[in-house]
Amino acid sequence: MPSSTHELAQPRNQASDAHLGRREWLAYSAAFGAAFMGRQGLAGDAADPTPAAPQTPVPSPPRRYDMKKSINLWAFPYPDRMSLEACFQLAKDAGFEGVEVNFNLEGELSAESSADELRGIGKLAQQVGIAISGVCSFLFWPYSLTHNDPERRQKGLDLARQMIQAARLLGTDNLLVVPGAVYVPWLDDVEPVPNDICDQRAKEAVRQLLPEAEKAGVYLNIENIFASGYLFSPREMVDFVDSFRSPHVQVHFDTGNIMQYQFPEHWIPILGKRIKNIHFKEYDKRTHEFNLYSFRPLLDGTTNWPAVIEALDQTGYRGYLTFEYFHPFAHHPESLIYQTSDALDRMLGRKG
């Protein structure tokens, strides 16, 4: 291997060295790139010193997809540094059509909130001019519907019932539901649940929640989460959802939650019209790890977004595409919001 790129460019003395052998060319090409090799006159049999005129391809008009842009509130520094109204306004100014809110144990939007307070949040969003695209909650993990502790399971059911009513009062029909977990890798105090028992408890919990959801006009959208050890495949998800024989049990499809070992564009045709809401999470398979910090800003990963968008379009999906991200930027947090909106515009063919 030459000690520098300058050495590569020196003329050779022997006629037999006029052209590199195939192995040498492949090695140098891998090390320095085909463009560099071409500039040195080593990549072809005859080097043309006259540079070719640059050719600018005529771009095709981007294909537009009729889906809506949404973002989860976790991407904002709320409530520490921004108010709920400021978050709604920032999302609106950045070009989002919806915001997904998160239901907590305590605080402004939580199990402590009164019906009037929740209605007020829905009216605030309307005044800003942005929709509530859905309700999400981290509480499905510490209070799993399949937890081995029956008191925790009951607390999970009680909270899920409150979430159903919160969704109704906020003016959305989408509630993300984590039906259960064999394993919760990010919580040390939750012991594993055998697969068959997890399945039994999850189905029973959804059956108990379903009458209230139907009455409230709220959809229980079951989320796929590979790390939970439950509902590993799209066929398992289909069987689970279809077992309730109710239009109010659908799928909240998350692209990032399966990316460590699978591909979202493979799931979408199988789930089909069961998909009622979506999380767009970016994941990079080159990281070889899975935790809450593995997810990245949109387009900064290995997800085949054109294939994902096209697969969704083929199913007839016209709902929200919600960016979910768990750690807002420490500096200039508005930058993440605008970057995400711009990425979604390009993915949907609004820019190109």
N, C-alpha and C positions, 0 to 999 in steps of 0.2 A: 504493500500500500504506500503510495507516495506520501511524503511528509507534509505536503501542502498542496492547495489547489494550483499554485503557481507552477509547481513541478509538473502537474498534469498537462499544462499548456505549452511546455517546451517542445520544439521540433525533435523528431527522432532521427537517428543517423542511419539506421539500417532499413533497407527497403522492405524487409520482412515485417517490420514493425509499423508499416503504414496504416494498418487497420488492427484494432484490438480483436482478440479472439472472443468468442461468444461468452465464455465464463467471465473473462476480465470485464467485458462491457456490462454484463449484468451486475457484477459486483460494484463497479464504479457508478453505474446508473442508480443502484439502490442507495449508495452512499451520498451521492451529490445531486441526484435528480436528473430526469431526462432533459429538462430544459437547459441545465448547465452543460450536460454532455453535448447537446446539440450546438451550443455556442462555441465549444472547443473544437468543433469539426471532427468529433470522434464517434458520433452516433450513427453516421451513414457512410456509404461507400465513397461519396463525393461531396466535399464540403463546398457549399456555395457562399462566397464571401458577401454576396449582396443580400441584405435582409429582406425577407418576404414582406410585402405590404400587409399591415394589420387588417384582419378581417373581422368586422363587427357583425355578429349574427343578428338578424332581425328578431327581436323577442316576440313570442306569441302572447296575445292578451291572456292574462291569468284567468283560469276558470274560477268563477265565483260560486261559493257554496252558501246555501241559505240556512246558516246556523248562527246562534247568538253567542256573544262574548260575555263571560262572567269570571269573577275572581273571588276566591275565598278570603275572608277577613284575616286569616292568619298571615297573609302576605303584608299586612299593614302593622305599624307599631302601635296597635290598639290593645289596651286602653292607656298604656304608659305615656305615650307621646302624642297621640292623636285621638280626638273625640270620634264618636260614631258618626256624627254629622260630617266631620272633616274627611273621614274615610269614604263615606258615600259620595261626597262632592269630588274628591280626588278621582275615584273610579269613574264618575260621570265625565269629568273633564278629560280623562285619558281615553274615553271612547268606549267604555264598557256599558253593556245593556243590563247587567245584573250583578248582584253581590250575594255570595253565599255566606250566611252568618253562622256563628258557632254558639251552641247552647252550653252554658257552664253551670257549676254548682251554685255560684254566687256572683253578684255583680249586676251590671246593667241589663244583660240579656241572659237570664239564668233561671234556675228553679225558684229563686227568690222573687222573680218579677211577677207583678200582678197582671191581670188581663188587660187593664187599661194601659199599663206601661208597655206591654207588648204591642198593643194596637198603636200606641204612640210611635213606636219604632217603625212599624209599617207605614204610618202616615208620614213620618220623616223621610223615608225613602221615596215616597210618592212626591213629596214636595221638592226633593232634590231632582227627581226625574229619573230614578233608577229602580229596577225591580229587585225584590228579594228572590233570588233564583232557587233557594233551598235552605234547609236547616241541616247542620252537621254537628257532631259532638264527639269529643274525646272521651266522654263518660262511658261509652260502650266498652272501654277497656277495663278500668278499675271496677266497674259494676257490670261485668259481662253477663249477658243473658244465659250463659252456660256455666257460670262460675260454680266451683265445688261447694262454696258456702251458700246455703239457701237464703240467708239474709242478704247477701250481696246480690243474688239473682233477683230477689224480690225488689230490692232497691233499684236495680237496673230496669225492671218492668215499670216501676212507679215513675222513674225518670223518663222512660220512653213514652209513657202516656202523657206526661207533661210536654214532651217535645211535639207530640201530635197536635196538642192544643196550641202550642206556641206557633207551629207552622200555620195553622188555620188563622190565628190572630194576626200574624205578620203578613198574611196575604199570599202565601205560597202553598202549593200542593205537594211539594217535594220534601220528604224526610229521608235522609240517609240512615240506613239501619245496618249495624254490624251484628249479624244474627248470633254469633258465637265464636269461640276460639278454642282450639286444642292447646295453643301455646301463645303467650303474649311476651315476645322477646324483650320489650322495653320496660316491663314491670317485673321486679324481682319477687314481689310478694304474691304473685298469682301462679298457683301450681297447675301443671298440665292436666288436661281433661281427656280421658280416652275418647277416641274418634266416634264410636257408636253412641256413647253417652252424650257427647257434644251434639251430635246430629239430632238425637231424641229431644234434648232440652231446647235446642234452637227452634225446631219445628213447633214445639209446644208453646214457646214464648211468642212466636209470630202469630199463632192461632189465637192466643189471648189478646194480642194487640189489634188484630184485624177488624173486629166489629167496631171498635172505637175509631179506627182510621177510616173505615168506610163511611161511618156517620159524619165524620168531620170533612170528608172529601179530600183526604190526604193519602198519598201513595207511600207505602213502605218500600223504599228502594234498597234492595239488598246489595251491599258492596262486596266486591271481590278483593280479598287481601291474602296474598300467597303466604306471607310470613305468619299468619295465624294458624296454619296447618289445617284449615278447613275450606271446603269447596275449592279444590285444587284446579279443576278443569272447567271449561265452559259447559260441558255436558252435565257435570254435577250441579252447576249453577242453574241450568235449565230445569233439571229434574226437581231441584229444591223449590224454585219459584212456581213451577207449574203444579206442584203438589197441592197448593192452596186453592187452586181453581178460582182465583179472584183477580179481577183487573187492578185491584189496589195493592197487589204485591208484584213489584217489577224489579228492575236491575239498576243500580247506580254503578256504572262501569268506570273503573279507574285504570288508566293506561299504565301508570308507573308501578302499580302494586304487583304486577306480574312480570315486569321486564327483566328481572334477574335471570329467569330461566325460560320465559315464554315471550310471545309477541302479541301485542294488542290487536293487530290487524287480522290475526287468526281467530281470535275470540269473537270479534264483532259479527261476522256473518252467522255464527251459530247462535249467539244471543238474540240477534235480529231485533224485532220490534219490541222485545221485552225491555230494551234499554230506554229508561225514562229520564235519566240524568247522567252527567259524565264529569269525572275529574280528569283534566289533562295534567299529568305529572311527567316531567322529563326525567329520564334515567340514563345513565351511561354504563353500558355493559363492561366497559374497560376498567371500572373501579373494582369489580369482583367483591362487592360487599353490599349489604342491605341494612340500612338503618334510616332514621329520619333525616340524616344529613346527606344521604346518598342522592337525594333528588336535587335537580338543577333547574336554573331558569330555562324556559322553553327555547328549543333549538340548540342548546348547549349540551347535547347528549347523543345517543345513538338510536332514538326512536325514529321509525320510518313514518314521519308525519304525513307525507302525501298518500301513503298507502292507508293510514288510519283514517284520514279525512274521506278518502274515496270509499272505503268500506262503510263508513257511517252513512255517507250519502246514498249508497246502494240500498241500505236498510230503510231509507226514508226518514232518517233522523233529522229533525229540524229544531231541536231544543238547545239548551245552554251547553257551552264548552267552558267548564270552570277550572281555571288555573288554581292548583293547590300547592302551597309552599309554606314551610313551617318556621322560617326564620327571616323576618324582614331585614332589609339592609340596615346596618348600623349607621351608615352615613348616606345622606340623600335618599331616604327610603322611597320617595316618589319615583326615583329612577326605575326601580323594579316594576312599578305599576305601568309606567309608560313603555318600558321595554316589552313587557308582556303583551300589552295592547297592540303594539306594533307587530310583534311576532304573530299574534292571532290574525291580524289584518292580512298579513302576507300568506299565512296558511289557508285563509278563507278566500283568497283571491281578491281582496279589497285593495291591496297594493301589490305592485310587482314590477 
